[in-house]
Amino acid sequence: MNPLIAQLKAAVGDNNVLTGDGLGAFEEDWRKRSHGKALAVVRPATTAEVAQVVAACAAAGTSIVPQGGNTGLVVGSTPDGSGSQVVLSLQRMNAVRAVDAANMTITVEAGCILQVAQEAAQRAGYLFPLSLAAEGSCTIGGNLGTNAGGTQVVRYGNARDLCLGLEVVTAQGEIWDGLTGLRKDNTGYDLRDLFVGSEGTLGVITAATMKLYPLPAATLTAWAAVPSMDDAVMLLGMAHKHLGAGLTGFEVMGQFPLSLVARHFPQMRVPLYEQSPFCVLLENSDSESELHARTQFERLLETALEEGCVTDAVVAENLAQAHQLWHIRETIPLAQVEEGLNIKHDISIPISAIPRFCEATDALLREAIPGVRLVNFGHLGDGNLHYNVQAPVGFDPAAFLREQEEHVNKLVYESVRGFGGSISAEHGVGSLKLHELEEHKSPVALGMMRAIKRALDPRNIMNPGRVVRP
């Protein structure tokens, strides 16, 4: 037996070291763009076991790929094809360790499913606001590793903004217990923020203490048709003015992506999309009452109709209708899958520049690829667009991806840079965007990132080939 495999089995038990064939679920990324081969999949149950595994791998010079729910979109948590890497699955470390009501925090292990954390908070009478389409399968460790965003960033921020403390196993197999629930701790470098967003390249997040919020007294959802992206941005400004902190969601969806939902999921009734280039989904979470929330919404929409930035709107009458509206928005990526392979972008642009970015980049792509179809939707409230590119009608999607992805990415990312944006808003870098990051990140920033990587992981065993090359 391989000596390292023997050490790993001694650390976590024979049944929790998987080798050989049948590891496909751990070796293939969610989008099925990459399939690797692991030396072993190791499933520790405690932080102490994680430390033993990392220490053994470090001594053997074997690289480690931390993995949570494996729902990432940038090929950041699957092994390469060498058969020499250890996949460190955190799925067994899934406990909710504590809910501190007075401190308004929840402490969970890295393998805890996001939805489980949400439900634990709700049972205690609180809101854990991180919310995204994969919440039924993604894990808190993965959310923090990629600094996940989702649909409520406009009010509560990304995963980083919700995190107060971490427990981490370093690249040397040591345990850093930083699980404080402190909102103020001004004692030097913020180590927590180094690991949040690092995608497992600096160490292994094993647990986290996260912020909780009071449950809203009422949450209402509205769907509005807007004539242009300029009008959507104008509506956002009005929503901030009328709703204040109550504005917890603001999503924009182009007519074409909504038509894909209507075509591939005809059981869904997509409102207003046929009459307008864009639709907006708004959420108002009110601390007073449903009547107060509805009154605020009605005043906002009446003003928007008078100003002409909204042509029509509907307000969900109950929770079921609200869920239906959100389900339409969350079904856009599934409708894209049904339509065929496409080129995905997760970009952020200063909100004020988004209309000009869309106009300029739409024109660039349509000139370069006649008939190209643009699937533009996303979290306008925080400046994050999923600006995806679909093949022209009749063009083989696989061939389009193969022949045009590099060219399309170059056009889109150069435009993003021209408008002062970022090539990754919430999905991370992984290995999929490694080359683009090196092209678009400043040399000074890359130098500092590489220095951090060398300092914390000098042997480059933590998820190598992701985020930054040392």
N, C-alpha and C positions, 0 to 999 in steps of 0.2 A: 504494500500500500504506500502511496505517496506520503512522505512524512508530514507534509503540511495538512493533508486530508485527515490524517490520524490526530493531529493536534486540534483541528477544528471539531472533529467528532468528540474529542475529550472535553472540549469547551462547551458545546451546545447539545450533545447527545447524538447518537448515530442517526436517528430518524430525522434530524434537522439539518443534515448535510446531504444535499441531493446532488448526484453525479450521473453521468451517462446521458442517455437519450431521454426524451420526454420532458425537457425543460423549456419547451417553446414559449410558454406564457411568460417566463422570466427573460427569455433571450430575444424576443421580438418587441419592437416599440409599438405604441398604440396605433399609429398611422400606417403600420406595416411597411415603413420605408427602409427599415434596417433589421437584419436578423443576424445575431452573433452566436458565439459559442463560448459557454462558460466552463471553467475548470470545475466549479462547484457553485451551488446556491446554498448559502448558509442562513439559517433562520434563528437568530438568538431571541431569547425571551426577556432578558434583563440588560440593563446598561453594563453591568459587570461582564456579562457574556460578550457584549459588543466589544468591550475593551480587550478581552482575551483574544477575540478573533482578529482585531486590528493589530494587536501586538504580534501575533503569530505571523500574519501576512507581512508586516513590516520587517520582521526578522528574516523572512524568506525572500524579501524583495518582490512580493506578489501584489499586483495592483488590485484595488477594491472598487467596485461599482455599487454605491448605495442605491437602494430601490425601495420606493413606497408602494403606491398603487399602480405605478407604471402607466400613468395616463398622460404623461408629458407629450409635448408636440414638437420638440426640437432634438430628438434622439439624444437625450442626456442621461438615461438611466438603464441602458442595456449594454451588455458586454460587446467588445469587438469580436472579430472572427478568429482570434488566435488560439482560443481554448485555454488561455493561461490566466484569465482574470476570475476573481471571486465576486459573485453577486451577493451583496449583503442585504437580504430582504428584512425589512423592519415590520412586516405584517403581524408577527406575533406580539410585538410590543404595542398593544392597542388600548391600553387602559386609560380611563379618565381618573387621574390620581386624586384630584381634589377640586372642589368648587368653594372658593372663599367669597361668601356673599358680601361681607362687610368691605372687603378690598375690591370687590367686583372683578374677580379673576377666575380663570379656569386653568388648571394644569393638566396636560394630557401628554401621553407618550407619542412618539413620532409616527407610529403605525396606526394611530387612531383615525378612523374614517371621519372626514369633515362633517358629514351629516350626523354622525354619532355625537360629535362635540356640540353641534347646534342643538340637538335634542336634549342633551344633558344640561346645557345652559337654560333651555326653555323650561325644563322640569323644575329648575331652581328659581324660575321666575325672571330670567334674564335673557338677553339677546346676544348671541355670538354672530356678528354680522357678516363674516366672510361667506360669500355665496357665489358659486360658479356651476356651470352645467355638469361637471363631473363630480359633484359633491357626494354622490352616493358611492363613489369608489376611490376618489383621491384621498390622500392622507395628509395630516397636519405637517409631518416632516417634509413631504414633497412640496406642500404649499409654501412652507418657509424656505426650502431650498431654492425655489424658483421665484420667491417673492410674488406669489399669485395675486391676481387682482380680482376680477369678477364684476358683478353688477352693482355693488354698493360702495365702490371706491369714492364716488363723488361726495359721500358723507363720511365714511369711516376710514378710508385709506386702504392701502394694500396690506398684505400679510405683515410686512415689516412694521407698519404703523400700529398693528394690533398686538405686537409681541413685546412683552416686558422682560422676559428672561428665558434663557436656554440652558439645557444640559447637553454637553457635547463630549464625544470621544475624539481626542486629537489624533493626528496621523501617527503619533508614537504609541498610541494605546493608553493614554492617560485620560482621566475623567475630569472635565471642568464643570463644576456645579455652579451655574449662574442662574438658577431658577428663582430669582427674586421676583416679588410682585411690586417692586419699587417703581414709582413713576419719576422719581428724581434720584440719580446716583451719579454724581459728577466726580468720579474718582479715576480719571485718565481715559485712555482709549476705550471706545465702545466696542468691546469684543463681540457682543451680540450681533451688531450690524455687519461685522465681517462675515459671519456664517450665514445670515439671512441673505438669500440671493446668490450664494456661492455654488449652488448645485452640487454639493458633495465633494468639491475639489479641495477643501481645506480641512475637513473633518466630518464626523457623522453626528447630526442632530439626533438626540435620543428622546428628548422631552422638551416641552415649552410651557411657559406661563403666558396666557393670553388675556387681553382685556375683555370684559363684558360690559353690556349697556342695559339700561332699563328697557323692558318690553314696551313698544309703542302702544298707546291706547287704541289707535286705529291706523290701518294702512290702506290707502286707496291707490288705484292704478288707472291711468288714462292713456288713450291711444289717439294721437293727433296726426292729421295729414298736413304736410308743410310743402310749399311750392318749390323750395330750394334748400341747399345746405346753408346758405346765408340766413334763411328764415329759421332753420333749426337752431343755429347759434344764437339768433335773436331771441327765440323762445327760451333757450337755456338761461340767458341773462334775466329774462322776465321771471322765470321759475325761481331763480335764486332770490330775486327781489320779493316775490310774493310768498314763497314757502320757507325761505331761510334754511335752517338746519333740517327742516322736514323733508327737503328734497333728497331722497335716498337712492333714486335710480333715474337715469336719463340716457336712453338708448336710441340710436338712429339706425334706420334700415332703408336701404335703397329699394326702388320698385322691382328691380330684377331679382335680388335675393328673395323678396317676398313672393314673387311669381313662381320661383322654384319650390317654395313651400306649398303654394296652392296647387302646383302641378303634381308633385310627388306625394303629397299628403292631402288628397282632396277632402278627407273627412274634417280637416281643419277649415274653419271659416276665417279667412284673412280679411280684416276690415279695411276699407278705404284705399287699399294700395293701388287699385286700378285708376284712380282719379288723381294721383299725385306722385311726383318723382321720389318723394321720401315720406316715411312715417316715423313718428317719434313715440316711444313708450316712456311714460313718466310714472314715478312712484313717489307718493307723499306719505311719510310716516309721522303721525301727529301724536304729541304727548298729552293732548287734552281730550278729544272725543272725535267720533266719526262725523258728527255734525260740523264741528269746527274744520276738520280736514276737508270735507266735501265743500263747505263754503269757500275755503281757500282755493280749492281746485276750480270751482265755478268762476270765481273772480279772475283767476289767472287765464282761463280759457276764453272767457268773455272779452277780456282785454286783448288777448292774442288774436281773436277773430276780428276785433275792431281794427287792430293794427295791420291785419292782413298777413301775418306770419303763420297763421293757421287757417286752413280753409274748411276743415270739419274735424270733429272730435267726438269721442265716446268715453264715458267714465264707467268702469266696471261697477255693476250694481251689487255684487257680492264677491266672496272669496273665490268661488268656483270660476266666475268670469275673469277675475284677475289672473288666476292660474292659467286659464286658457290663453290670455294675451301673452303672458310670459312664456308659455310653452311654444307659441308661434316663434317668438324671438329665438328661443333656445334650439328650435328645430332647423334653423337656417344651415348650420354645419352639416346636419344629417341630409338635408335636401341637396347640398353640394355633393355629398358622397354619391347620392343616387344619380346626379347629373354626370358624374365622372371625375377623374383625377383633375386637380386644379393646383394652382400656385398660390400658396398662402402667405400672407404678410400680417404681422402683429406689430403695428407701428404706433408711435405717438407723435403728435404735432401740437404746438401751441394752439389752443382752441380758436383764437382769433384768426389764425392762418389756415385753418382747415378748409374753408370754402375755396380759397385760392389754390391750396395744394391739390384738392380734388379736381378742380377745373384744369390745372396745368398738367397733372399726371394722367388724367383721363385722355387728354388730347395727345400726349406723348405716346401712350399705348395704342390708341386707335390709329394713329399714323403709322406706327411700327408694325402693327398686326391688324389689318383690316378685318372687321367683324368680331374682334375680341369682345368678350362679355365680362363686365366688371361687377363683382359681388362685394359691394361696399356696405358694411354695417359695423356696429360696435358701440363702445362706451363713450359717446360724445361728451358726457358730463365730465370726464377726466381726460379727454383728448386722445383716447385710444381707439384706433380704427382697425378692423380686420378687413384690410383692403386686398381682397383676393381676386385672382384672374382666372377666368374660365375660357376654354378653347372656343373658337368660333363654331357655329352650328355646322355639323357635318365633318368636323376635324376630329380625328382620333385623339381622345384625351391623353392616353399614354404617350403617344408620339408628340403631342403638344408639350407635355411636361418634359419629356426628354430633350426636345429640340429648342424649347423657348425659355426654360426656367432661368438659365443663367442670364440671358438677355433681359428678360422681364425684371429679374431681381436688380440688375444693374440700373435700369431706368428708374424703378421705384425707389431704391435706396439712395440714389444720387439726388432725386427730387426731395426725399425726406431730409437729407442733409442740407439741401438748399433752403428748406423752410425751418431749419433749426430743430429737427425732430430726432427721434431715436428709432433704430431698426428693430428693437424689441421692447415692447411696452410691458407685457405681463407673462409671456411664455418662457422667457429665458434665452440662453444662447446655445447650450448643449454643444453638440458637434455640428449640427446643421448650419449654424450661423457663425461658426468659428472664423472662417475666412473673411466673411463680411465684417465681423467685429474688428478684425485687424486692419481692414481697409478704412473703416469709418470712425473708429475711436482714435482720439489724439495719441500721438506717441508718448506724451507725458503721462497720460492716464494709463496706457498699456504698461509703461515702465513701472508705475507704482503697483499695478495689479500683479505683475510678474514678481516684483520684490516681495509682496505679501505671500504669494504662492511659494516662493523659495524659502521664506522664513518659516512658514507653518508646515510645509510639506516638502522638505528638501530632497526627498528621494522620489518625489512625483508618483506616489502610489495611490493617491486619492482621486479617483475618477479622471485619469489622465486623458488628454485630448478633448476636454470639455472646457468651455468658457475662455481659457487663456492657455497658450503654450508657454512653458517656462523658458 
